[in-house]
Amino acid sequence: MMKIRQFCESDRSDLIKLWHAVFPDDPSHNEPSKVIESKLAIDNLIFIAEHKGLIIGACMAGYDGHRGWLYAVAVCKEQRRSGAGSALVQHAIQALKVMGCIKVNLQIRATNTQVTTFYESLGFVIEERLSMGTFIG
């Protein structure tokens, strides 16, 4: 049976392996070990999907008091279409809702449009926006 729970320190190496496997072409600023460190310095909105003692998925969430965000939603290839991704997203949304969040956003890379249907099945809609960013560090 699958279980969704909060990240704990003993998950670190397996989570890093999962994110490397699912996001092999991530830019260096998304290095999982750095992301985990930075996230834990702020909060622990990292959720783990576990099945038979193994990490099969993970999701990181954020809330700034205005909007919630989902980041790095990942399920290992062998467990896709098992319900793990949906359970992770729903768990993260519920955690954000408890914090007072009323809207959750996420971004999908332009090269990853096949995941759009998955998020639409969870109630997300495509919003006409341009995403912009700048590196400051």
C-alpha positions as CSV (number, residue, x, y, z in Angstrom):
1,M,0.0,0.0,0.0
2,M,1.3,3.5,-0.9
3,K,1.8,6.0,1.8
4,I,2.2,9.8,1.5
5,R,4.3,11.5,4.2
6,Q,6.5,14.4,4.9
7,F,10.2,14.2,4.0
8,C,12.6,13.2,6.7
9,E,16.4,13.4,6.7
10,S,16.8,9.6,6.0
11,D,15.0,10.1,2.7
12,R,17.7,12.5,1.3
13,S,19.8,10.2,-0.8
14,D,16.8,8.3,-2.3
15,L,15.1,11.6,-3.1
16,I,18.2,12.9,-4.8
17,K,18.3,9.7,-6.9
18,L,14.7,10.0,-7.8
19,W,14.9,13.6,-8.9
20,H,18.1,12.9,-10.9
21,A,16.3,10.0,-12.6
22,V,13.0,11.8,-13.4
23,F,14.7,15.2,-14.3
24,P,17.9,14.1,-15.9
25,D,18.3,17.3,-17.9
26,D,17.7,19.8,-15.1
27,P,20.0,22.8,-15.0
28,S,22.7,23.0,-12.4
29,H,20.7,25.5,-10.2
30,N,18.2,22.7,-9.7
31,E,20.7,20.3,-8.3
32,P,18.6,18.2,-5.9
33,S,21.0,18.4,-2.9
34,K,21.0,22.2,-3.1
35,V,17.3,22.4,-3.6
36,I,16.6,20.2,-0.5
37,E,19.0,22.2,1.6
38,S,17.5,25.5,0.6
39,K,13.9,24.2,1.0
40,L,14.6,22.8,4.5
41,A,16.0,26.2,5.6
42,I,12.6,27.7,5.0
43,D,10.1,24.9,5.7
44,N,9.5,21.2,5.1
45,L,6.8,21.2,2.4
46,I,8.5,18.2,0.7
47,F,6.2,15.1,0.5
48,I,7.2,11.6,-0.2
49,A,5.2,8.7,-1.8
50,E,6.4,5.4,-0.4
51,H,5.5,1.9,-1.4
52,K,6.9,-1.2,0.3
53,G,9.5,0.9,2.0
54,L,10.8,2.5,-1.2
55,I,10.4,6.1,-2.3
56,I,8.4,6.0,-5.5
57,G,7.6,9.7,-5.8
58,A,8.0,13.2,-4.3
59,C,6.5,16.6,-4.5
60,M,7.8,19.9,-3.2
61,A,5.3,22.7,-2.4
62,G,5.6,26.3,-1.5
63,Y,3.4,29.1,0.0
64,D,4.3,32.7,0.2
65,G,1.1,33.9,1.9
66,H,-0.5,34.8,-1.5
67,R,-0.2,31.8,-3.8
68,G,0.9,28.2,-3.4
69,W,3.2,26.5,-5.8
70,L,4.1,22.9,-6.8
71,Y,7.6,22.1,-7.7
72,A,9.5,18.9,-8.8
73,V,6.5,16.5,-8.8
74,A,8.1,13.2,-9.7
75,V,7.1,9.6,-9.8
76,C,9.6,6.8,-10.8
77,K,9.0,5.4,-14.2
78,E,7.8,2.0,-12.9
79,Q,5.1,3.5,-10.7
80,R,3.6,6.0,-13.2
81,R,-0.2,5.6,-13.6
82,S,-0.4,4.0,-10.2
83,G,-2.1,7.0,-8.6
84,A,1.1,8.1,-6.8
85,G,1.3,11.4,-8.7
86,S,-2.3,12.3,-8.0
87,A,-2.0,11.3,-4.4
88,L,1.1,13.5,-4.0
89,V,-0.4,16.5,-5.7
90,Q,-3.7,16.2,-3.7
91,H,-1.7,15.8,-0.4
92,A,0.4,18.9,-1.2
93,I,-2.7,20.9,-2.1
94,Q,-4.4,19.9,1.1
95,A,-1.3,20.9,3.1
96,L,-1.4,24.3,1.4
97,K,-5.1,24.7,2.0
98,V,-4.6,24.2,5.7
99,M,-2.1,27.0,5.6
100,G,-4.7,29.3,4.1
101,C,-3.7,29.0,0.5
102,I,-6.6,29.6,-2.0
103,K,-4.8,29.1,-5.3
104,V,-2.0,26.8,-6.4
105,N,0.2,27.4,-9.4
106,L,2.7,25.3,-11.2
107,Q,4.9,25.6,-14.3
108,I,5.5,23.0,-16.9
109,R,8.5,23.1,-19.2
110,A,7.6,23.8,-22.8
111,T,9.2,20.5,-23.7
112,N,7.0,18.5,-21.2
113,T,3.5,19.2,-22.6
114,Q,2.5,15.5,-22.3
115,V,2.1,16.1,-18.5
116,T,-0.6,18.7,-19.2
117,T,-3.4,16.1,-19.3
118,F,-2.3,14.7,-15.9
119,Y,-2.6,18.2,-14.3
120,E,-5.9,18.9,-16.1
121,S,-7.3,15.7,-14.5
122,L,-6.6,17.2,-11.1
123,G,-8.4,20.5,-11.9
124,F,-5.5,22.6,-13.2
125,V,-6.2,24.8,-16.2
126,I,-3.8,26.5,-18.6
127,E,-3.6,30.2,-17.8
128,E,-2.5,32.7,-20.4
129,R,0.7,33.9,-18.8
130,L,4.3,34.5,-19.7
131,S,6.7,33.2,-17.2
132,M,9.8,35.3,-16.6
133,G,12.8,35.0,-14.3
134,T,16.2,36.3,-13.5
135,F,19.2,34.8,-11.7
136,I,20.3,37.0,-8.8
137,G,22.9,34.8,-7.1
